[in-house]
Amino acid sequence: MNDHQMSAAITPTIILVGGPMTVDDGSSLDSRQPLIGDPASHVTHSSLATSQLWWITASSLVGRLLDSAGEGSFALLVGNRSVVELRPDDTLRRTGLRSVLPGGSSEVELIRTAWDEPLPDGYAFVHRLQNWNNQVMGTVGFKPGDPASRWRFLKGSEFYLSAAGKEIGASVVIDTSETVTGNGQLSSGLFTAFEKQRLYTPDSILVMPHTHHTESLLRSYLAWVQAGRPDTTEIPPPALPWGPAAPPDPVRYTTPVPVQAHFGVTGLVRDGRWSDPSNLEAARALLQARYDLKIGIWDLVGNPTLRRALLAPTPHDPAPTQSAPVPAGSAQRAQKRVAAKMSQRAEQEVALRAIAEHLQPLEALGWKHNEHTGSTMVLPLTADYRLWPDSDPCPLVRLEFEIVKRQSTVRVFTSMYNQVDITDYVTTRHEIFEEIASPDGCQLDMRARPILWRAPVGWADDGDWHQRASALAGRTALWRKALQDLCSQCQQIVAKRRGTS
């Protein structure tokens, strides 16, 4: 099998939907063209992914694809769950995407259990995770959702789609997220993640917004497949000048709202290569206008007689090659959001500085302010260990005290989460930890960082922080004692590893 045959055998159909549009400030642009200062095409991607006009076009296509796939077929929606419209005050109003999709919708819930914890009833088994020592770290499973619904939103971590995608069995995946595609760096690592987390089977169909970056990604991905998927050593990009005081990037908040558009199928990958999308777009437009026609969309595209009799393909004009400026209206909205966030950040910093003056009872017990954020304190419960040759020394177990706007929490974390089931440890001792937290609450089933104490009070609330710190200081000794066996367990694992290395 040559390279082209290989790519054709395993590359699913990928359909891009996009095209020219006029947005809310009167600017005209094409979703496929690059924007100045936005190499990852976040602005046009966000515009399409939250556009009611885009979803009407995409759902008209996907509905007919599901008809062709047969009874019981459904589309898995990965990404946002809302569309936006512009309010009179120039702010954005979000409404549920469910209102745009014809027919009912439900959720496919994808979960990973902790260690040897069984899957709940109603969840299908997918994969058992193991660490380097063949120790079971958890089980991946999913709940399939309402079998009568054609639209099913993904709930849970997209990371596990690499294991569960094929088992979930969606005929079409609509991906409006930027989880895999949005970092702007085209590399073999990105291509591998894209392939594993989105392209599950040769006969599946992936639908995505058509942006300049999406097309660049797909063209580079196909070239990578054609070359035999080389495992290259990648040079990391240079570090950006970022710090806690740096303002957010306005591009992340820039969402032009299309008010008029000529969206359609503008990109098509079949059999591992780019194909002319005009026949598929003509079939989609015809079937959207003539809902009474009971002809499969692929029959229209693939049958020469039907194409000649029913279709009048009118290809989209090529995408503009010159870069366009970000639409001014959405850029101004983004700047307002950045200004509001910076104002809130300044308010938070002032409040946390004032609170810090009252936390001496915790500092006296060894709690230290986190150097990366002023909203947390950390208490090591063990000495620092270097777990791997190239890693920085760190405590095996630590407590983390965090103050957010309307809530404060204390969590427990172990850097040996791959070897120790911290959730099982605290839940089997729930009576002890609940008594320590009383009269406030705790949430012990949080897998990575169980919450040992939680109170509805944050940096924006008034109150006696010295008294609160004194109360936490009293709990600290009790937590040390309750977590002593966990610390010993982690230390024994480290000692055993060093003894056998």
N, C-alpha and C positions, 0 to 999 in steps of 0.2 A: 504494500500500500504506500503510495507516494504522499508527499506532504499535503497536496490539495485533497486527495481522497481522505486522508486522516481528518482534516479540518471539516470536510463535508459530512463525515460520519458522526462527528460529535458536537458540531456547532448548531445549537437550536436556531429557530427563526427569531430575529430581533427586529422590532418595528419601532420607528421613531415618529412621533407626532409633534408637529410644530408648524412654523411658517410666519408670514408677515402679520403684524398687529399694530393697532393704534392704542396707546395707553392713556391713562387718566389725565395727564397734563398736555395731551395733544401730540406728543412725540410719536413718530412712526419708526419702527425698527423690525428686524426679523430675528426670531428666536435663534436662528442658526449663525448669526454673525457675532464676532467678538465684540466685547465692550471694553472701553479703556479703563484700566485699573482693576480688571476682574478676570484674571487668567483662568479661573476655574468655572466661569460662567454661572456663578451663584445667583446673580441678579435675574438673568433670563430663566434659569431653572426654577427659582422661587416664584417668578411671575406665572410660569405655566402650571406648576404643581398646585398652585392655589387659585387657579382661574376656573370659574364656572364654564366659560366658553371652551377651554381646553378639555375639561372633563366631559362635556357634552359630546365633543368630537371623539375623544378616546373611548367613551362608553358605547357610542354607536358602533365603533369598530369591534370592540371586545365582545359586545353582545352577539354580533354575528359570528365571531370566531367561536364563541361558546356553542352557538347553534350547530356549527359544523362539527364540533368536538363530540356532540352526542348528549344523551340524557345523563343528568347528574354531574355535568362538568361545571366548574366554577373558576372564578378569577381570584387570585390571592393579591391583596393590596398591601404593598410595603411602603410605608412613608406617612405623609400627612393625612389627617382625617378631616380637614376643613377646607373651605373655599373662602375667599375674602371679597368684600365689596367696600367701596369708599363711602364714608359718612359725609354729611355736609360740612363737618368741622375738619375735614381732611385727615381723619384718622381711619384706621381699617377696622371693619367689623367682620368677625369670623362666624360662619355658620357651618353646621355639620355637613360633611360630604355625603352622608346617607341621603340627604334630601335631593341630591342631584342624580343619584344612581337609580335606574328603573328597577322596580321590584325590591325584594327584601335583601337585607345584609346581616351578617353575623360576624363572629370572631373565630379565628384559629389561634388557640393559646398554646404557645411553645414554652416549655419549662425545663429546668434542670433541677433535679432533686439534690439534696445534700448527701454525699457519701452513699451508704447503703439504704437510705430512706426509699421506700417503695413509691411508685407513681400513684397518685390518687385515682380513685375510681373514675372511669370514663376517659382516661388518657391512654393513648396508644404508645407502646414502647418503640423507640427509635434506635438508641445507641447507649452503650455503657462506657463512661469515661474512666480511663486509668492513667495513673501517673507513671513516672519513669521506673518505679519499683513494682509495677503491676498491681498497685493498690487501687481499689475502686474509689473514684472521686465523686461519683454521682451518675444519674441516669437522665438521658434526654428523652422527652416524650411530648406528645401534643394532644390537645382536645380538638377534634375536627370541625366543630361548629355545626350550625343548623344545616342538615343535608338538603333542605329545600332552598337555601339561599345561593344565589349565583355570585354574590360579591361577599368576600370574607376578608376582613381586616386582620393583619398579623398583630398579635399581642405577645410580647416577649422579646427576647434578644434575637436580633437578626443573625448574630454570630453562629447560632446553632442551625441555621438554614442549610449550612454545608452538610450537616448530617441528616436533617429532617426534610429538606426540600422535596426529594424524590418520594418519600413516604407520604407527605401531605397530599401530593397528587393533583395539584392545580393544573388545569389545562393552559391557563394564561397567568402570568405574573405581571402586574403593573407596578413598576418601581419608580416612585417619585421621591424617594429618599436620596440623600447624598452620602450615605454611610460608606459605600464602597467606592463611589466615583468622584467624590467632591473635594479631594485634597489637592487636585491640580498636578500631581506628580505621576507621570506615566512611567510605570516601571513593571518589572516582572512580578514583584510582590503584589502590586495592585491588580495585575492581570490574573494572577492565581486566585486572589480573594474574590474577584469579580466572577471568575468561572465557577468556583466552588459554592459561592453563596447565592448565585442568581441563575446559572445555566445548569439545571439539574439533569435533564434528559434530552436526547437528540430531538424528540418530538414536542418538547415544550415550546412556548412562545413567550418572549419577553417584550413588554411595551414600555417605552421610556419617553420623557420629554426630549425633544430635539434641540439641543444647544450646540454651540461651537465646541465646547469641551467634550460633550457626550460623543459627538462624531469623531473627534480626535482620539478619544479613548478607544472607540470601536475599531477605527482604522489601525491604530497601533496594536490593539489586541489581536486582530486578524493576522497582521504581519508576524506577531509573536507566535501565534499558533502555526502559521505557515513555516516558520523557521524551526519548528519542533519544540517549542516551549523552552527556550534556553534558560538555564538557571544562572543568571549573571550576578556578579557581585556589584551591588549598587552603592554609589557614593551618596551619603546623606546630604540633603540640601543644606545650605548655610543657615545658621540659626538666625531667626528674625529678632530685631531689637524689641523684645517684649519684657514687661515687668508688671508687678501687681498694680503699679500706678498708671500704666499705659491705658489710654481710652480704648473702648471696644472698636473693632473695625466696622465702620458704617456700612460696608458692603453686606455684612451679615444681616442687616436690618432693612435692606433696600428691596422693596417688592413693588414693581410697577403693576398696575391693575389694567389688564386689557379690557377696553370698552367696545372695540370692534376688532375682528380678526378673520383671517382666511386660513384657519388651521386645517390640517389634513395629514395624511400619511406622506411624510417627506423623506423618509429613510427606510431602507429595507435590506436586511442581511438574510440570505437564504443559502443553504449549502456551503456555508463558510465563505461567502463572498458578497460584495455589494450588488444589489439588483435594482432595476428600474421600479420605483414604487408607484408609478402612475396608474397602472392597471388595478392595483390594490386600492388606491385612493378612489378611482372611478367606481369600483365595485362598492366601496363603503358609502360613497355619496349617493349612489343609486338606491342601495338598500335602506339608507336612512330616509330618503324621500319616498320610497315605495315600500312601506312596511308590509304591504300585502303580498309582496313577492316571496315565495318560499323556495329560494334557490340558495344553496350554500355559497358562502363568499369565495371559497377556494375554487369551487366549480366555475364561478364567473371568471375568476382570474386565470384558471388553467385551461378552460375549454375554448379553443379558437373560434368555434361557431358562436357560442354565447357571447364572447368578447365582441365579435364583429356586429352581432345583432343588437346588443344591449348597452355596450360601454362606449363612451366617448372620452378616452383619456386626455386630460389637459395637464401636462406636467407643470409643477410649480416652477417659477423662475429660480435660477440658481441663487444661493444665498449671497448677499453682499460680502465682498472680501475685505472692505475697509472697516476698521474698528469704529464703533459708534460711541458717543458719550453716554454715560448713565442718564436716563431720563431725569430731568431736573426736579419734577414733582416728588418722585419717590426718594430721590437723594435728600431733599429737604426734610421729608418725613423721617428718614433715617437719622439725620443729624439731630432732630428734635429728640428722638428716642435715646441717642447717645448722650445728649446733654442731660436728659432726665436720669439716666443711669449713673452718670458721673456725679450729679447732684445727690442722688441717693447714696452713692459710695462715700461722698464727703460726709454726709450726715451719719452714716454708719461708722466711719473712722472716728468722728468726734465722740459718738456715743460709746464706742468700745474703749477709747482712751479713758473716758470717765469711769467706765465699769472696771477697767484694769486696776485702778487705784484701790478698789475694794476687794481684790482677790488675794490679798496677802495670806489669809489662812490656807489657801491651796498652795501658794508658792512655798510656804514653810514646810510642806509635806513633800516637796520635790516636783510639783507640777511646774512645767515650763511653757512659756508662750511659744507657739509655732512660729518660726522665723519667716515662713512663707505667707502666712495670713494672720491678721490680728484677731480673727474670730475664734481661734481654737487654742486650747492648752493640751499638753501631752504629759502623761505620767508613765515612765518606763517601769515595768514590773519585774524585769530581769536585767542582767548586765547586757551590754552590746556584744553581738556575735557577728562574725563575717560568715554568712551562710554559703557564699560561693566565692571562688578566688578573686573575681573582679567586682564583687559587690561591696557597698559601703557597710560598715558595721551598724547594726540596729538591734533594738531590744526584740526578744522573741515574742513578748506579750506587752501590750501597752493599753492604757486608757486614753480616750480622746474626749475632751470637753469642748463642745461647740455652741456658740451663741449666734443664732440667726435672727431675723427681724422679729418674729413672733414666737420663737420656740428655742429652748435650750435642751441639749442632750448630752449624755455620757455614753460612749460606746466602748466596746472591748474589741481589740483586733490582735491577731497573731500573724506574724510574718511567715509562719509555717502552715498556712492554710491548706497546702497540698498534702500535708502529713497528719494534721490534727483536725478533727471535726469539732469546731468551736460551737456550732449550733447545738449539736447533741450535748456537749458539756453543759451549756447554760440551761437548756430546756429540761434536762434531767434533774437539775437543781433549781427549778423554777420557783419553788416555795421560798428558798433562801433569797434569791435575787428580787422577788416581788416584795418580800418583807423589808429588804434594804431600801428599795425605792419608795416604799409607802411613806406618806400618803399620796405621792405622785405615782406615775405609771412607768412601765417598761415594755419593750417589745423584743422578745428573745428569739423570735424566729427569723430575724434578719440574717441572711446566710453569712455574708462576709464580715459584717460589723454589727453584732447584736446590740440593741439599745438597752442598757442597764438602768437608765433613768431618763425620764422625759417630763418636761413641764411646759405649759403654755405661757412662757414668758421669754421675751427676747430683748435685743438691744433697743427696740423702739418703745418698750414698755417702761413705765415708772416702777419704782420699788426699791426695797432695801437689799442691794446686791451684797453688802457685807454679810447680812444675815444668811443670804442664799449660799455664799461661799463658805460660811461657817458650817451650814448644814451639809454641804458636799464634803467638807473636810471630815466631818463625822462619819459619813458613808465611806470615805476612802479607805479607812482601816478595815472596814467590813468587806469591801470589795477585794482588798489585798488577800485577806484570809480565804474568801470564797474562791478566789482564782489561783490559790497556791498550788493545787494539784495540777492545774493546767500548765502553770509555769514549769513545774517539775517534769511533767510529761514532755514538754518541748525540749527542756535541757537534756533529758535522757536520750532523746532521739539524736540531738547534736553530738552528744558524747559517744553514742554508738557508732554514728557515721564517722567520726574522727578516729575511732578505734579500729575501724575496718578499712580506712582509706590508706 
